[in-house]
Amino acid sequence: MSDKADVTIIGAGVVGLAIAAQVASKDREVYVLEKNEKFGLEISSRQSGVIHSGIYYPEGSLKAKMCVAGNRILYELCERYSIGHRRLGKLMVATGDQETRELQTLVERGRRNGLDGLKILSKQEMKELEPKVEGVAAILSPSTGIIDSYALMKYYIAKAKDGGGQIVYQTKVVGIEKIADGYKVTIQDSTGESSFTTKILINCAGLHSDKVAELAGIDIAKAGYKLYYCKGEYFSVSSSKSTLVKRLIYPVPSTQLSGLGIHVNLDMDGRMRLGPSAYYVDRIDYAVDSQHRQLFYESVRRFLPFIEYDDLEPETAGIRPKLQEPGGDVKDFVIRDESDKGLPRFINLIGIESPGLTASPAIANYVWGLIKRYLQSDKVSI
């Protein structure tokens, strides 16, 4: 690293790497700082690997816009660069009259968000697609799929490096100071503390993004940037059951949307698991409580009657960085230039949870739109 950069990105998760791939160029100095020894070790490697359609999110929200746009871009990238993916489609299954009424609301929202191909299926139509699934009706979402998230991040890294970007691991940001032409960033690595300056600073620190915002001098309580940790666990399903469904199978979600409900995940090898659950915690902890097996079993047996209690084994867990407090209203992504807080050239991305993976290329395009005017004014090539 030199002592001056044009663009610095804090965090080498899938969103930070997508932005690096978008902004890196031989004509400018771009750094990605990551406190861990490898990319994507937190949120990005502990999620479902689903390419979401955008049906759930409020009309006009960044979550809806970025998800719908990201879905289309991701499939194009996967085809063009041979990134592992499968366009499986998804069934969202209603098991009663109230849930059946909710299906129409969800379809209408999805269509307003720009989704194509959504269809409400009768019980018979659903059974023709998935004979082993029980319910009274379902939504078919044909644009939902799965992706090899590790391969996607490797693609972003390769593109960033081709543009001259540098990814610096085991480097923690411990200080941010506003200066005349950007920011002085203090970092801590194996050699101790040091500083460099950057013209543009982008906060993609995921679970710790609110703390990074605080380092820049933002009152996170006043700004509404405080993050709440929401844990999601996964249980694997006996391999003998993995071939019984061909699509992702979801319940109808709760109106609070703290999670999408425990559902069927299929990985790139066709292995089935259930999850994630969603409950708030006070600290980051990736242990899976085996006593939650009963909760998982009870949650899915109404629409997946072939699942037996003994089919389930604890697998892994992840943490979502939610702006939505427990029991609170649904909150949108924060993606903004903080000029109105006296911090021009500081771009905050906070509360980037699901559908962050799907949205990553669209978020990168959006952030590029926020920063390129600064690069122009600095006479840095865009």
C-alpha positions in Angstrom: 0.0 0.0 0.0 1.1 3.5 -0.7 0.3 6.4 1.6 -2.4 7.8 -0.8 -5.4 6.2 -2.4 -8.2 7.4 -4.6 -10.9 5.0 -3.3 -10.8 2.8 -0.2 -13.4 0.2 0.6 -13.7 -1.2 4.2 -14.8 -4.8 4.1 -14.1 -7.7 1.7 -17.5 -9.3 1.8 -19.5 -9.8 -1.4 -20.8 -6.2 -1.6 -17.4 -4.6 -0.9 -15.8 -6.9 -3.5 -18.5 -6.1 -6.0 -17.9 -2.4 -5.5 -14.1 -2.9 -5.9 -14.7 -4.8 -9.2 -16.8 -1.9 -10.4 -14.5 1.0 -9.4 -11.0 -0.5 -9.9 -9.0 0.9 -12.8 -5.4 1.2 -13.8 -5.8 5.0 -13.6 -6.7 5.1 -9.9 -5.5 3.6 -6.6 -8.2 1.4 -5.1 -7.8 -0.5 -1.8 -10.1 -3.0 -0.1 -9.3 -3.4 3.6 -10.3 -6.6 5.4 -9.7 -7.3 9.1 -9.9 -11.1 8.6 -7.3 -13.3 6.9 -9.6 -14.0 3.9 -12.5 -12.5 2.0 -16.2 -13.2 2.8 -15.7 -14.9 6.2 -18.7 -13.4 7.9 -22.1 -12.6 6.3 -21.1 -13.6 2.8 -20.1 -17.2 3.6 -22.9 -17.9 6.1 -26.0 -17.4 4.0 -28.3 -19.5 1.8 -26.6 -18.7 -1.6 -30.0 -17.9 -3.0 -30.5 -15.6 -6.0 -33.7 -13.8 -4.8 -36.4 -12.5 -7.1 -37.4 -9.3 -5.1 -41.0 -10.3 -4.3 -40.8 -9.6 -0.5 -39.5 -6.0 -0.3 -41.6 -2.8 -0.2 -42.2 -1.1 -3.5 -39.7 1.6 -4.2 -37.2 0.5 -1.5 -33.6 0.1 -2.2 -33.9 -3.6 -1.3 -36.5 -4.1 -4.0 -34.7 -2.1 -6.7 -31.3 -3.5 -6.0 -32.6 -7.1 -5.7 -34.6 -7.1 -9.0 -31.7 -5.4 -10.9 -29.1 -7.6 -9.2 -31.0 -10.8 -10.1 -30.9 -10.0 -13.8 -27.2 -8.9 -13.7 -26.1 -12.0 -11.7 -27.6 -14.4 -14.2 -25.9 -12.6 -17.0 -22.5 -12.7 -15.1 -22.9 -16.4 -14.3 -23.6 -17.3 -17.9 -20.8 -15.1 -19.3 -18.1 -16.1 -16.8 -19.2 -19.6 -16.0 -20.0 -18.9 -12.3 -21.7 -21.9 -10.8 -25.5 -21.4 -10.5 -28.8 -23.1 -11.0 -32.1 -21.3 -11.9 -34.2 -23.7 -9.8 -37.3 -21.6 -9.2 -39.1 -21.3 -5.9 -42.5 -22.3 -4.5 -43.9 -20.2 -1.7 -46.5 -22.5 -0.1 -49.7 -21.5 1.6 -51.1 -24.0 4.1 -54.3 -22.2 5.0 -56.9 -19.6 3.9 -55.1 -16.6 5.5 -51.8 -17.5 3.8 -53.6 -18.1 0.5 -55.0 -14.6 0.7 -51.5 -13.3 1.4 -50.2 -14.9 -1.8 -52.1 -12.4 -3.9 -50.7 -9.5 -2.0 -47.2 -10.8 -2.5 -47.7 -11.4 -6.2 -49.0 -7.9 -6.7 -46.1 -6.5 -4.7 -43.6 -8.5 -6.8 -45.2 -7.3 -10.1 -45.0 -3.7 -8.9 -41.3 -4.3 -8.1 -40.8 -5.4 -11.8 -40.8 -9.2 -11.5 -41.9 -11.2 -14.5 -43.3 -14.7 -14.5 -44.9 -14.9 -11.0 -47.8 -17.2 -10.9 -50.3 -18.4 -8.2 -50.7 -22.2 -8.5 -53.6 -24.2 -7.3 -53.0 -27.3 -5.1 -53.1 -29.5 -8.2 -50.7 -27.3 -10.2 -48.3 -27.2 -7.2 -48.5 -31.0 -6.8 -47.7 -31.5 -10.5 -44.4 -29.6 -9.9 -43.6 -30.9 -6.4 -45.6 -34.0 -5.5 -44.0 -34.3 -2.0 -45.0 -30.8 -0.9 -48.3 -30.2 0.9 -50.3 -27.0 0.8 -53.5 -25.5 -0.6 -51.8 -23.0 -3.1 -48.4 -21.6 -3.9 -46.6 -18.9 -5.7 -44.1 -20.0 -8.4 -41.2 -17.6 -8.7 -39.2 -18.8 -11.8 -36.3 -16.3 -11.4 -35.2 -17.5 -8.0 -32.1 -19.7 -8.0 -28.9 -20.5 -6.3 -25.3 -19.4 -6.9 -21.8 -20.5 -5.8 -21.2 -17.4 -3.7 -17.5 -18.3 -3.3 -17.0 -18.4 -7.0 -18.9 -15.1 -7.4 -16.5 -13.4 -4.9 -13.5 -14.9 -6.7 -14.8 -13.3 -9.9 -15.2 -9.9 -8.2 -11.7 -10.2 -6.8 -10.2 -11.1 -10.2 -11.9 -8.2 -11.9 -10.8 -5.8 -9.2 -7.2 -7.0 -9.4 -7.3 -6.8 -13.2 -8.1 -3.1 -12.7 -5.2 -2.7 -10.3 -7.2 -2.9 -7.1 -5.5 -4.2 -4.0 -7.1 -6.3 -1.3 -5.3 -6.0 2.0 -6.1 -8.6 4.6 -5.7 -8.7 8.4 -6.0 -4.9 8.4 -8.5 -3.3 10.8 -9.6 0.3 10.5 -9.3 1.9 13.9 -9.5 5.6 13.0 -11.1 7.9 10.5 -10.4 11.6 10.3 -11.9 14.1 7.9 -9.3 16.1 6.1 -9.5 18.8 3.3 -9.4 16.5 0.3 -10.8 13.2 1.8 -10.0 11.1 4.8 -7.0 10.1 6.9 -7.5 6.4 7.7 -5.6 4.8 10.6 -5.2 1.0 10.3 -3.9 -1.7 12.6 -2.1 -4.7 11.2 0.7 -7.1 12.2 3.2 -4.3 12.2 1.2 -2.0 14.4 -0.7 1.2 13.6 -0.2 3.4 10.5 -2.1 5.9 8.5 -2.8 6.8 4.8 -5.1 9.2 3.1 -7.9 8.5 0.7 -10.1 10.7 -1.5 -13.2 8.6 -1.2 -14.0 6.2 1.7 -16.7 3.5 1.4 -18.0 1.7 4.4 -18.9 -1.9 3.6 -18.0 -3.4 7.0 -21.1 -5.5 7.3 -21.7 -6.6 10.9 -19.4 -3.8 12.0 -20.5 -1.0 9.6 -22.3 1.0 12.3 -19.0 1.0 14.3 -17.1 2.3 11.3 -19.7 5.0 10.9 -19.0 6.0 14.5 -15.3 6.2 13.8 -16.1 8.8 11.1 -18.0 10.9 13.8 -21.6 9.9 13.1 -24.0 9.6 16.0 -25.5 6.2 14.9 -28.4 6.4 17.3 -29.4 9.8 15.9 -28.8 8.7 12.3 -30.8 5.4 12.8 -27.7 3.4 12.0 -27.5 1.2 15.1 -27.3 -2.5 14.0 -29.0 -5.4 15.7 -27.7 -8.9 15.3 -30.2 -11.4 14.1 -29.0 -15.0 14.1 -30.0 -17.7 11.6 -29.3 -21.4 12.0 -29.3 -24.1 9.5 -29.9 -27.9 9.9 -28.9 -30.4 7.2 -31.4 -32.9 6.0 -30.7 -36.6 5.5 -29.2 -37.3 2.1 -31.9 -39.8 1.4 -34.5 -36.9 1.3 -32.4 -34.5 -0.9 -34.0 -35.6 -4.2 -37.6 -35.3 -3.0 -37.9 -31.7 -4.2 -36.4 -30.0 -7.2 -37.0 -26.4 -6.2 -36.5 -24.1 -3.2 -39.6 -24.4 -1.0 -40.6 -21.5 1.3 -43.5 -20.8 3.7 -45.4 -17.5 3.5 -43.3 -15.0 5.5 -44.4 -13.0 8.5 -45.4 -9.4 7.9 -42.5 -8.2 10.1 -40.1 -9.9 7.7 -37.4 -10.4 10.3 -36.7 -13.5 8.2 -38.3 -15.4 5.3 -39.3 -18.4 7.4 -37.4 -21.7 7.8 -37.3 -23.1 4.2 -35.7 -25.6 2.0 -32.2 -24.7 0.7 -30.6 -26.8 -2.0 -26.8 -26.3 -2.7 -24.9 -26.6 -5.9 -24.5 -30.3 -5.3 -28.2 -30.9 -4.6 -27.8 -31.3 -0.9 -30.8 -30.2 1.2 -30.8 -28.1 4.3 -33.4 -26.2 6.3 -33.1 -22.6 7.4 -32.3 -20.0 8.3 -34.2 -19.4 11.5 -34.3 -15.8 12.8 -33.9 -14.6 16.3 -32.0 -11.6 17.8 -28.8 -12.1 19.8 -26.5 -9.8 21.7 -23.2 -11.0 20.3 -21.7 -12.7 17.3 -21.7 -16.4 17.9 -21.9 -19.1 15.2 -22.7 -22.1 17.3 -25.9 -24.1 16.4 -28.1 -25.1 19.3 -29.0 -28.7 18.7 -32.1 -28.2 20.9 -33.6 -26.1 18.1 -34.1 -29.2 16.0 -37.7 -29.5 17.3 -38.4 -25.9 16.2 -37.1 -26.7 12.7 -39.1 -29.9 12.5 -42.3 -28.2 13.6 -41.8 -25.3 11.3 -41.6 -27.3 8.1 -43.6 -30.5 8.6 -46.9 -28.8 7.7 -45.7 -28.3 4.1 -42.9 -30.9 4.0 -44.5 -34.0 5.6 -41.6 -36.2 4.4 -39.2 -34.6 6.8 -38.8 -36.6 10.0 -37.2 -35.4 13.3 -34.3 -37.7 12.9 -33.5 -36.4 9.4 -32.2 -33.2 10.9 -28.6 -32.4 12.1 -27.2 -29.1 13.2 -25.0 -27.6 10.5 -24.1 -23.9 10.5 -25.2 -20.4 11.5 -24.9 -16.8 10.3 -25.7 -13.3 11.6 -27.7 -10.7 9.8 -26.8 -7.0 10.5 -30.4 -5.6 10.8 -31.4 -2.0 11.2 -34.8 -3.3 12.3 -34.9 -3.6 16.0 -36.7 -6.5 17.7 -40.4 -6.1 17.1 -39.8 -3.0 15.0 -40.8 -2.0 11.5 -39.0 -3.3 8.4 -36.0 -1.1 7.5 -34.4 -0.5 4.1 -30.7 -0.6 3.2 -28.7 2.5 4.0 -26.6 3.4 0.9 -25.7 7.1 1.0 -23.2 9.8 0.6 -22.9 11.5 4.0 -22.3 15.0 2.7 -25.3 16.3 4.6 -23.5 15.2 7.8 -20.4 17.2 6.9 -18.7 14.0 5.5 -18.6 14.4 1.7 -16.8 11.5 0.0 -17.8 9.1 2.8 -20.3 6.5 1.5 -22.1 4.4 4.1 -23.6 1.0 3.4 -25.3 -0.1 6.6 -27.8 -2.9 7.2 -26.9 -4.8 4.1 -28.5 -8.1 4.9 -30.6 -10.3 2.6 -30.9 -9.8 -0.4 -27.4 -8.3 -0.3 -25.8 -11.2 -2.2 -28.3 -11.0 -5.0 -28.2 -7.2 -5.0 -24.4 -6.9 -5.0 -23.8 -6.0 -8.6 -26.6 -3.5 -8.6 -25.4 -2.0 -5.4 -21.9 -1.6 -7.0 -23.5 0.2 -9.9 -25.4 2.5 -7.5 -22.3 3.3 -5.4 -20.4 4.0 -8.7 -23.1 6.6 -9.4 -22.5 8.3 -6.1 -18.7 8.5 -6.3 -17.9 9.2 -10.0 -18.6 12.9 -9.7 -15.9 13.1 -7.0 -13.4 11.3 -9.2 -14.3 13.7 -12.1 -13.7 16.8 -9.8 -10.4 15.3 -8.7 -9.4 14.8 -12.4 -9.1 11.1 -11.8 -10.1 9.1 -14.9 -13.5 7.4 -14.9 
